[in-house]
Amino acid sequence: MRVSHRLTFLEFFGYLALFLGIGIQLYALISHPGSRVSGDDMFGGAVVLCLAIAFIHSGHLLLNLILIGLSGLGFGYFTFIHTQSWWWTVILAVATVSFLIYLLDLRGDTRRRQSNWFHF
């Protein structure tokens, strides 16, 4: 028997933001790669992906980490385009990913769901 899950409005908004954020980032990479306009578009896509992560708040850890990674890469791309410094790019990308993991409490979610894991 299949149990269907109906989307709430917030989850629907999160998935809409997910597709929009990925679309904006792809457009930024294709339209003017390496330009400041591309960096600004990538920053916008990364912010929209942050909203998507917050509203979806999926129970799948891998999905959350992939979305956080994409958002961190977007912020890193923006930083590199505007500063041309790998040092600041790495620092900002790691700080952004760490902040998102802390903000979304992924560690707490993992620990709470750990009791549901099968132990071999």
JOTA-V459363 format. One record per residue. RES is the residue in one small letter. OMEGA is omega in radians with two decimals (none if undefined). NEAR is the number of other ideal C-beta (glycine too) atoms within 8 Angstrom. D_CENTER is the distance of its C-alpha to the mean C-alpha in Angstrom with 1 decimal. Layout:
res:RES omega:OMEGA near:NEAR d_center:D_CENTER
res:RES omega:OMEGA near:NEAR d_center:D_CENTER
//
This chain:
res:m omega:-3.07 near:2 d_center:33.3
res:r omega:3.12 near:3 d_center:29.9
res:v omega:3.13 near:4 d_center:28.1
res:s omega:3.14 near:4 d_center:25.9
res:h omega:3.12 near:4 d_center:23.2
res:r omega:3.13 near:4 d_center:23.1
res:l omega:2.98 near:7 d_center:20.0
res:t omega:3.13 near:6 d_center:20.2
res:f omega:-3.12 near:6 d_center:19.6
res:l omega:3.08 near:7 d_center:16.5
res:e omega:3.09 near:10 d_center:15.0
res:f omega:3.10 near:9 d_center:16.3
res:f omega:3.12 near:9 d_center:14.7
res:g omega:3.12 near:15 d_center:11.2
res:y omega:3.06 near:11 d_center:11.9
res:l omega:3.10 near:8 d_center:13.4
res:a omega:3.10 near:13 d_center:10.5
res:l omega:-3.14 near:12 d_center:8.4
res:f omega:3.12 near:8 d_center:11.4
res:l omega:-3.14 near:10 d_center:12.0
res:g omega:3.10 near:17 d_center:8.8
res:i omega:3.09 near:11 d_center:9.3
res:g omega:3.12 near:9 d_center:12.9
res:i omega:-3.14 near:13 d_center:12.8
res:q omega:3.09 near:15 d_center:11.2
res:l omega:3.09 near:8 d_center:13.8
res:y omega:-3.14 near:10 d_center:16.4
res:a omega:3.13 near:15 d_center:15.8
res:l omega:-3.05 near:9 d_center:16.4
res:i omega:-2.95 near:6 d_center:19.4
res:s omega:-3.10 near:9 d_center:21.2
res:h omega:-3.06 near:7 d_center:22.0
res:p omega:3.10 near:7 d_center:20.5
res:g omega:-3.13 near:5 d_center:21.1
res:s omega:3.11 near:8 d_center:22.2
res:r omega:3.09 near:7 d_center:21.3
res:v omega:3.10 near:8 d_center:20.6
res:s omega:3.10 near:14 d_center:18.0
res:g omega:3.11 near:14 d_center:16.4
res:d omega:3.09 near:9 d_center:16.5
res:d omega:3.13 near:13 d_center:15.0
res:m omega:3.09 near:16 d_center:12.1
res:f omega:3.10 near:11 d_center:11.6
res:g omega:3.10 near:10 d_center:11.9
res:g omega:3.13 near:16 d_center:9.3
res:a omega:3.10 near:18 d_center:6.7
res:v omega:3.12 near:9 d_center:8.3
res:v omega:3.07 near:12 d_center:8.3
res:l omega:3.06 near:17 d_center:4.7
res:c omega:3.08 near:10 d_center:5.1
res:l omega:3.13 near:11 d_center:8.2
res:a omega:-3.14 near:15 d_center:7.3
res:i omega:-3.11 near:15 d_center:5.8
res:a omega:-3.08 near:10 d_center:8.9
res:f omega:3.12 near:11 d_center:11.2
res:i omega:-3.13 near:11 d_center:10.7
res:h omega:-3.06 near:8 d_center:10.8
res:s omega:3.07 near:6 d_center:11.9
res:g omega:-3.13 near:4 d_center:14.6
res:h omega:-3.09 near:6 d_center:13.5
res:l omega:-3.11 near:8 d_center:12.2
res:l omega:3.10 near:6 d_center:11.5
res:l omega:3.12 near:8 d_center:9.2
res:n omega:-3.12 near:13 d_center:7.2
res:l omega:3.09 near:9 d_center:7.5
res:i omega:3.14 near:8 d_center:6.8
res:l omega:3.09 near:13 d_center:3.3
res:i omega:3.09 near:14 d_center:3.3
res:g omega:3.10 near:9 d_center:5.8
res:l omega:3.12 near:13 d_center:5.0
res:s omega:3.10 near:16 d_center:3.8
res:g omega:3.08 near:14 d_center:6.8
res:l omega:3.09 near:10 d_center:8.8
res:g omega:3.10 near:14 d_center:8.7
res:f omega:3.10 near:13 d_center:10.1
res:g omega:3.11 near:13 d_center:12.3
res:y omega:3.11 near:11 d_center:13.7
res:f omega:-3.13 near:13 d_center:14.5
res:t omega:-3.12 near:13 d_center:16.3
res:f omega:-3.14 near:13 d_center:18.1
res:i omega:-3.06 near:13 d_center:19.3
res:h omega:-3.10 near:8 d_center:20.7
res:t omega:-3.04 near:8 d_center:22.1
res:q omega:-3.13 near:5 d_center:22.9
res:s omega:3.11 near:8 d_center:22.6
res:w omega:-3.12 near:6 d_center:20.8
res:w omega:-3.13 near:6 d_center:21.5
res:w omega:3.11 near:10 d_center:19.5
res:t omega:-3.13 near:12 d_center:16.7
res:v omega:-3.14 near:9 d_center:16.4
res:i omega:-3.11 near:8 d_center:17.0
res:l omega:3.14 near:11 d_center:14.4
res:a omega:3.12 near:13 d_center:11.6
res:v omega:3.12 near:9 d_center:12.8
res:a omega:3.13 near:8 d_center:13.4
res:t omega:3.13 near:13 d_center:9.9
res:v omega:3.13 near:12 d_center:8.5
res:s omega:3.13 near:8 d_center:11.7
res:f omega:3.13 near:8 d_center:11.5
res:l omega:3.10 near:13 d_center:8.3
res:i omega:3.11 near:10 d_center:10.0
res:y omega:-3.09 near:7 d_center:13.1
res:l omega:-3.10 near:7 d_center:12.2
res:l omega:3.06 near:12 d_center:11.0
res:d omega:-3.14 near:7 d_center:14.0
res:l omega:3.13 near:11 d_center:12.8
res:r omega:3.12 near:7 d_center:16.0
res:g omega:3.09 near:7 d_center:18.1
res:d omega:-3.14 near:11 d_center:16.8
res:t omega:-3.14 near:9 d_center:17.6
res:r omega:3.12 near:7 d_center:21.0
res:r omega:-3.12 near:7 d_center:21.9
res:r omega:-3.08 near:9 d_center:21.3
res:q omega:-3.14 near:7 d_center:23.1
res:s omega:3.13 near:5 d_center:26.4
res:n omega:-3.12 near:4 d_center:25.6
res:w omega:3.07 near:6 d_center:25.1
res:f omega:3.12 near:3 d_center:28.2
res:h omega:-3.13 near:3 d_center:30.1
res:f omega:none near:2 d_center:32.2
//
